[in-house]
Amino acid sequence: MVATIGTKAPNLEVSTWIQGEPTNIDKERGNVVLIEVFQVNCPGCFLYSIPEVIDIYRRYRDKGLTVLGLATAFEDFDKNNLDNLQKLVSTGEVVGETYRAFNDTGQIRDGSKLPYKIPFPVAMDMLVKQSVSLTHSKVMDFIEANIPSFRSYAEKDRQVLIQRVKQYLKSKEYSAKTFDEYALRGTPSVILVDRKGVLRGTYFGQNGFLEGAVEELIGE
C-alpha cells in the first residue's frame, strides 16, 4: 500500500535510531510532524534542504512542531549506508558527492566535516534486500504512484515507460521501506503530518513553500 494524502500517515519503518530517543508518527500525535528524508550521498540535501529544515526546527519546535530526520537509500548503496550515517551524525564526516560539493564551495571544516550539526532525531530507513522476481503488478504500482498521468499516454509511450521502470527496479539492490511506502520521488524530500496524524503533503526538492505549510498546520 502507498501512503495517501488525507489519510492516516503510516509509521516510519526504520532499522535503527542514530540520534535522539526512538519515536514515531503515532507517538507524536498532538504535534505537527516534519520528516526530512535524505541520503548521505546527496549534496542538495546538505547544502540546501537540511539547513532550511534546521531553521524551521529552531523557529517552531516550541510551537508544536516535531522534526525527524530519516536517511534512506535508493542508489549508491556503498555510500548511503548505516556506517556513513553514523559517522555523519556523530562526527560530521561527509563522503562522496556531498564531500565534493562542500569542498568545492569552501564550506568543509576539519578536512571532511559539515559546517553544522543536525539537532533533531535521526533514523535509518529499513532497507530490504530485493528479490530477483519482478511482477507486472509491482511495476504498475510504481508507475501509478509516481506518474499519475500514465493512463493518458499513447500505448507506444506506455510500453516504453514500462520497460524503463522494469530496468530501474531490477537495478535496485535494496528497497527502502519508508521511502517506497510514501512513494517519494527522490531526495531531499519532506513528509508533513498534521496534529491528528493525517498525511498532509510530501515535497520533493525545494519549493519555497515549506515554512508556510508548517505554519498553516501549526495554526489549525
VEXMIDREN-109846 format. One record per residue (C-alpha): x, y, z. Coordinates in steps of 0.1 Angstrom, whole numbers, plus 2048, in hexadecimal, padded with zeros to 3 digits. Each point is the difference from the previous one (the first is absolute). Example, Ala and Ser with C-alpha at 12.3 -4.5 7.8 and 13.67 -1.06 7.14 Angstrom:
87B7D384E 80E8227F9 
END
This chain:
800800800 80B8237F8 7FA81C819 7E48187F5 7FD825808 7E2806816 8027DE811 8127F481F 8258027FB 8117DE804 81C7FE81A 8238027F4 8117DE7FB 82380580D 81E7E8806 80E81481D 800823810 8228107FD 7F9820814 7E5809819 7E67EB811 7EE7E67EB 7DD80E7F6 7E77FE7E3 7E38117F1 7E67F0817 81580B81F 8008247F4 7DA8047FE 7F782380A 81F80F7EF 8058087DB 81B7E87F3 81980A7E6 8167E37F3 81F80A7EC 8097E37E9 8248017F3 81C7EB7F3 82380280E 80E8047DC 7E881C7F7 8118227FD 7DF8137FC 7F37F1820 81D80F815 8068207ED 7DC80C7FE 7E47EA80E 80D7F6822 80C823809 7DD80C7F7 7F07E6816 81880781D 7F58257FE 7DB7F5801 8077E981D 80F81C814 7E48187F9 7E37E8807 80C7E4817 7F081281E 7DF8067ED 7F67DC7FA 8177F47E5 8147E0801 81C7FC7E7 80F7DE7F7 81C7F77E9 7FE7E07EB 81E7F47EC 7F67EA7E3 8107EF7E2 7F47F97DD 8228027EF 825801808 7FB7E681B 8267FF807 7FD82480C 7DC80380C 8047E781C 7FE7FE826 825803807 8038217ED 7E180D810 80E7F9823 8208127F7 7ED81E7F3 7E980381E 81C7FA81A 81D8137F1 7F28147E2 8157EC7E7 7F28007DD 8097EA7E2 7FC7FE7DA 7EE81B7EE 7F6811820 825804809 80980D7DE 7E48197FF 80A80F822 8257FF7F8 7FA8117DE 7ED81C811 81980481C 7E87F781B 8107E180D 811800822 81B7EB811 8077EE7DF 7DF7EF7FA 7E580C817 7DF8137FD 80082480C 7E17F9815 7F17E5815 7DD7F17FB 7EE808821 7E17E97FD 7FC7DA803 80D7EC7E2 7F87DC7F6 8097E97E3 7E57F37E9 7FA7DB800 8127F27E2 7F57DE7F2 8147EB7E8 7ED7FE7E0 7F57DE7F2 8087F87DC 7DB7FC7F7 7EE81F7F1 7DB7FE7F9 7EC8157E8 7EB80A81E 81E80E812 80B8147E1 7DD80E7FC 7FD80A825 8218137FD 7F48127E0 7DD80980F 81180E81F 8198157ED 7F08097DF 7DB808805 7FB8097DC 80D7DE7F3 7DD7F57F4 7FE81E7E8 8207F67EE 7FF7F07DE 8037DA800 8238017F1 80C81981A 7F17EB81C 8137E27F5 8218137FE 7FA80D823 7F77DE80E 8217F27F2 81481C80F 7F07FB822 8077DB7FE 8258077FA 80081981D 7F07E9819 8177E37F5 81E817807 7F6807824 8147EB818 7EA80A81D 7DD80C806 7FD81C81A 7E07FA813 7F582380A 80D8107E0 7EB7E77EC 7E1801816 7FE8267FC 8077FD7DB 81B81B802 81180B7E0 82380680D 81481381A 7FD819810 7DB7FA808 7EA80B81C 7E27EE80F 7E7816813 7E77F2819 7E6814813 7F87FF825 7E77E47FB 8197E97EE 7F28067DD 8188037E3 7FD8237F2 81B8017E6 8217F37F2 8188187EF 81E7F87EA 81D8187FD 7FC82580A 7E08137F7 80081E817 7DF7F6811 80C7E981C 80081A81C 7DE80D7F6 7F27DC7FF 80E7FA823 7F182180D 7DE7F77F2 8007DE811 80B80E821 7E481A7FF 7E57E67FB 
END
